[in-house]
Amino acid sequence: MAVKMAEKAEPVSLVYEIGESAGKVYQYLSKKEEGDTPAQIAKATGLESTMSAMAVGWLSRENNVSVERAGRKIQVRLIGR
């Protein structure tokens, strides 16, 4: 009797994962009038802080968010809000 080996799952592209995470961050920020801090974004979206930061960078590069320093805090908000 032959044993069938389990097929390996295709690895998810990191770029794809960052893009999906950017979508989560965008959706979260679309509900926030004043934006939020990177730590709060990570917590609210359930993303690891590194992935959340990459998603914010993605959105920033596409001119979808502004990232500003407010005293000792960093504030991320959708552009046009």
N, C-alpha and C positions, 0 to 999 in steps of 0.2 A: 504494500500500500504506500503510495507516494504522499509525502507531506507537502502541502502547499505553503510556501513562504508568504508571509504578509507583505503586501506591497508597501514600499516606502512612500510616505506622503511627499508631494513636491514641496520644497521649501518655499516659503512665502518671501517674495522679494522685499528687501528692506525699504526700498523706495515706495513700493505698494503700501507697506505697513505705515510708513510716515504719511502718505497721502490719505489713507483711511483715518489715521489719527487726526490729521488736519481737519478733516470733515467733522469729527466729533468736537474738536475745539471750536470750530466755526459755529456749529449748532449751539453749543453752550454759550458762546459769547453773544450770539444773536438774541439771547433772552436776557442779557445783562445790559442795563442802561449805561453804567459807568465802567464796564470792563471788569477785570479782576487781576490778581497777582498770579504769577506762574505757579506758585505752590497751590493756590486755591483751584486753579484750572486743572492741574494734575489730579487733585483730590476729587473734584466734582466729576471729572470725566472717567476716573478710574484708570488713568494712564500712569505708567511709571514716569518719574520726573524727567528722565532723559528723553523719552519718547514725546512727552508733552512739549519739551523745549524744542525738539526737532520739528514738531508740528507747528509751533508758533513761528519758528524760523521760516518754514515753508510758506505759511500765510503772510508773513512779513515780506518775503521775497516777491510774492505775487501782489503786493500792495493791498492786501485785504485787512491787515491789522496795523495799528501803530503800537510801538513799544516805547514807553516813556518812563523816565525816572521821576518819581514824586517823593522828594526827600530821600529816605532810605529804602523806599519800596520801588519796585518796578511794576508798572501798570500796563496791561495789554487790553486793547479795545478794538472793536471793529472800526474801520475807517468809515466815516459818514455818520457816526453816532454821536 
